[in-house]
C-alpha cells in the first residue's frame, strides 16, 4: 500500500489487549460475558482478521466505557455500527473527530439539540467526548468494523457483550434516560426491566432517510430537552448538550 496513508484510527492491538485496558469499575458487570466461549471466538476472529491485513476501526473499541464509568451513567444513547471510513470512528456512537466531515445523522442530532436547547450547530464540535465526560454512554451495539464494510462484524460476538453493558446499566437503580432511535436501538428495550425507574425515549433514527418520517420523527422529538427536564425532576445533574465552546 505504498503511498496510501495508514488510517490513524486503525485497530492495531489484539482485542484481549484492549480487554486488559478496560476500567476496573466495569469488570464486575462484564466478567461473565468476557469469560464466555462467544467472546473468545470474537477475539480469535478479530485477531485472524488483523493477521490477514484487514483494516479494522476504531483504534479503541471500548472508548465509550473508558469515558463513562457505570456509576456515572445518566443517559444512554445507542448506535449500531462504527463508521467504516478512515479517520471517522472514535469508539463513541455518532461521534467523529473535528477534522472529519460531519456525518448526516450527527447534523440532525445537532439540529435537534439547537431546536430545544439553543446554540448554533455550525459551531458545535463533532467530537462527543464532552458528552461522555458528563455521563452520556455513547454505545454502539457493535464495537468494531472493517474498512468500507458496514456491519462486517455483526453476529461475531459483540452483541452479547454490548447487551451485557446495557443490562448492567439498566439494572442499576439510579434513574437514567435511554434514548432509543430507530428499530435496532428499540430492539434493546427488552433489556430494560419493566417497572424500572428509568425514562425510555423512542424516535426514528436521526439518519436523513428517517429523521422526518413517521411514526415518531427524530426532528422535533425534543429528547434532549426532555431528558434534562426529567433528570432535574429526579434531583440529578442535567447534561450540557450545547457545545461549551460554541
C-alpha positions in Angstrom: 0.0 0.0 0.0 2.8 2.4 -0.8 1.7 5.9 -1.0 -1.6 5.2 0.9 -1.8 6.8 4.4 -2.5 4.4 7.2 -5.7 5.4 9.0 -4.9 6.9 12.4 -7.9 5.2 13.9 -7.0 1.7 12.8 -7.1 -1.1 15.5 -3.6 -2.4 16.0 -3.5 -4.5 19.1 -5.3 -7.8 19.8 -8.7 -7.5 21.3 -7.5 -9.1 24.6 -5.0 -6.2 25.0 -7.9 -3.8 25.0 -9.8 -6.0 27.4 -6.9 -5.6 29.8 -7.3 -1.8 29.5 -11.0 -1.8 30.5 -11.7 0.4 33.5 -11.9 -1.8 36.7 -15.4 -0.4 37.5 -16.9 -2.1 34.5 -15.3 -5.6 35.1 -17.8 -6.9 37.7 -20.6 -6.4 35.2 -18.8 -7.9 32.3 -16.8 -10.8 33.8 -19.3 -13.5 32.7 -19.5 -12.4 29.1 -15.7 -11.8 28.9 -15.2 -15.4 30.0 -17.8 -16.8 27.6 -16.9 -19.0 24.6 -18.6 -16.4 22.3 -16.2 -13.7 23.4 -13.3 -16.0 23.0 -14.5 -16.7 19.4 -14.9 -12.9 18.8 -11.3 -12.3 20.0 -10.0 -15.1 17.7 -11.9 -13.7 14.7 -10.6 -10.2 15.2 -7.0 -11.5 15.7 -7.3 -13.5 12.5 -8.6 -10.5 10.5 -5.8 -8.3 11.8 -3.3 -11.0 10.9 -4.8 -11.2 7.4 -4.2 -7.4 7.0 -7.8 -6.2 7.4 -8.2 -2.6 8.4 -10.4 -2.5 11.4 -11.9 0.5 13.2 -11.8 2.1 15.7 -8.4 2.2 17.4 -10.0 1.9 20.9 -13.2 -0.2 20.7 -14.0 0.3 24.4 -13.7 4.0 24.5 -17.3 4.6 25.5 -16.7 2.6 28.6 -13.4 4.3 29.2 -15.1 7.7 29.2 -18.1 6.9 31.3 -18.0 4.8 34.5 -21.1 2.7 35.3 -21.9 4.7 38.4 -21.7 7.9 36.4 -24.1 7.0 33.6 -27.1 9.3 33.4 -28.1 9.0 29.7 -27.6 6.1 27.3 -27.5 6.7 23.5 -27.4 3.6 21.4 -25.9 3.4 17.9 -25.4 0.3 15.8 -22.2 0.1 13.8 -19.0 2.2 14.0 -18.3 4.4 11.0 -16.4 2.4 8.4 -14.4 5.1 6.7 -10.8 6.0 7.5 -10.4 8.6 10.3 -14.1 8.6 11.4 -14.9 6.0 14.1 -13.8 7.0 17.6 -15.5 4.3 19.7 -18.4 6.7 20.5 -21.7 6.3 18.6 -22.4 9.2 16.2 -19.1 11.0 17.1 -16.3 11.8 14.7 -13.1 13.9 15.1 -13.5 17.6 14.1 -11.1 17.1 11.2 -13.7 14.8 9.6 -16.8 15.9 7.6 -19.9 15.9 9.9 -22.0 12.8 9.1 -25.7 13.4 8.2 -27.0 11.8 11.3 -24.8 13.9 13.5 -26.0 17.0 11.6 -29.6 16.1 12.5 -28.7 15.4 16.1 -27.1 18.8 16.5 -30.1 20.4 14.7 -32.4 18.9 17.3 -30.1 20.0 20.2 -30.2 23.5 18.9 -34.0 23.4 18.4 -34.7 22.7 22.1 -31.5 23.7 24.0 -30.1 26.5 21.9 -26.7 27.1 20.4 -25.5 27.2 16.8 -24.8 23.8 15.3 -22.2 25.3 12.9 -20.0 25.9 15.9 -20.5 22.6 17.7 -17.6 20.1 17.9 -18.1 16.8 16.1 -16.3 15.1 18.9 -18.8 14.0 21.5 -16.2 13.2 24.2 -17.7 16.2 26.1 -21.0 14.3 26.4 -19.2 11.1 27.6 -17.5 13.0 30.4 -20.9 14.2 31.6 -22.3 10.7 32.0 -23.7 10.1 28.5 -22.8 6.5 27.5 -22.4 6.6 23.7 -22.5 2.9 23.0 -22.6 1.2 19.6 -24.0 -2.3 19.7 -21.1 -3.5 17.5 -17.7 -2.2 18.6 -15.6 -2.9 15.5 -16.0 -2.8 11.7 -13.8 -3.3 8.7 -12.9 -0.5 6.3 -15.6 0.1 3.8 -17.7 -2.9 5.0 -20.6 -1.8 7.2 -21.9 -4.4 9.7 -18.9 -6.7 8.8 -18.5 -7.7 12.4 -22.2 -8.3 13.1 -23.1 -11.6 14.7 -19.4 -12.3 15.6 -19.9 -11.9 19.4 -20.2 -8.2 20.0 -24.0 -8.3 20.6 -23.8 -10.4 23.8 -21.1 -8.1 25.1 -22.9 -4.8 24.5 -26.2 -6.4 25.7 -24.4 -7.1 29.0 -23.4 -3.4 29.2 -26.9 -2.2 28.5 -28.4 -4.7 31.0 -25.8 -3.7 33.7 -26.7 0.0 33.3 -30.5 -0.7 33.2 -30.4 -2.9 36.3 -28.5 -0.2 38.3 -31.2 1.6 40.4 -30.2 5.2 39.8 -32.7 6.7 37.3 -31.3 7.1 33.8 -32.5 8.2 30.4 -32.4 5.7 27.5 -32.6 7.3 24.0 -33.5 4.6 21.5 -33.5 5.9 18.0 -34.6 3.6 15.2 -35.7 0.0 15.2 -32.3 -1.5 16.0 -31.9 0.5 19.2 -35.5 0.0 20.1 -35.0 -3.8 19.9 -32.9 -3.4 23.1 -36.0 -2.3 25.1 -36.3 -5.8 26.5 -33.0 -5.3 28.4 -34.6 -2.5 30.5 -36.6 -4.1 33.3 -40.3 -3.4 33.4 -41.1 -1.1 36.3 -37.5 0.3 36.4 -37.1 3.9 37.4 -35.7 4.9 34.0 -37.1 7.1 31.3 -37.1 5.5 27.8 -37.4 7.9 24.9 -38.0 6.5 21.4 -38.0 8.1 18.0 -36.9 7.3 14.4 -33.2 7.2 13.7 -31.6 10.6 13.0 -30.5 9.5 9.5 -31.9 11.7 6.8 -33.7 8.6 5.5 -35.9 8.5 8.5 -35.4 11.6 10.6 -38.5 13.4 9.4 -40.8 10.4 8.8 -43.5 8.8 10.9 -44.2 7.2 13.2 -42.0 9.4 15.5 -39.8 11.8 13.5 -36.5 12.4 15.1 -36.6 16.0 14.1 -38.9 17.6 16.7 -38.8 14.7 19.2 -37.5 17.0 21.9 -35.4 14.3 23.5 -32.5 16.4 24.7 -34.7 19.0 26.5 -37.0 16.2 27.9 -34.0 14.3 29.2 -32.8 17.4 31.1 -36.3 18.2 32.5 -36.6 14.6 33.7 -33.1 14.4 35.3 -33.8 17.7 37.1 -37.1 16.2 38.4 -35.1 13.3 39.8 -32.7 15.6 41.5 -29.9 14.7 39.2 -27.5 16.9 37.3 -28.5 17.8 33.8 -26.4 17.4 30.6 -24.9 20.4 28.8 -25.8 19.3 25.3 -24.7 22.6 23.7 -21.0 22.6 22.9 -19.5 24.8 25.7 -17.1 26.2 23.2 -19.9 27.3 20.9 
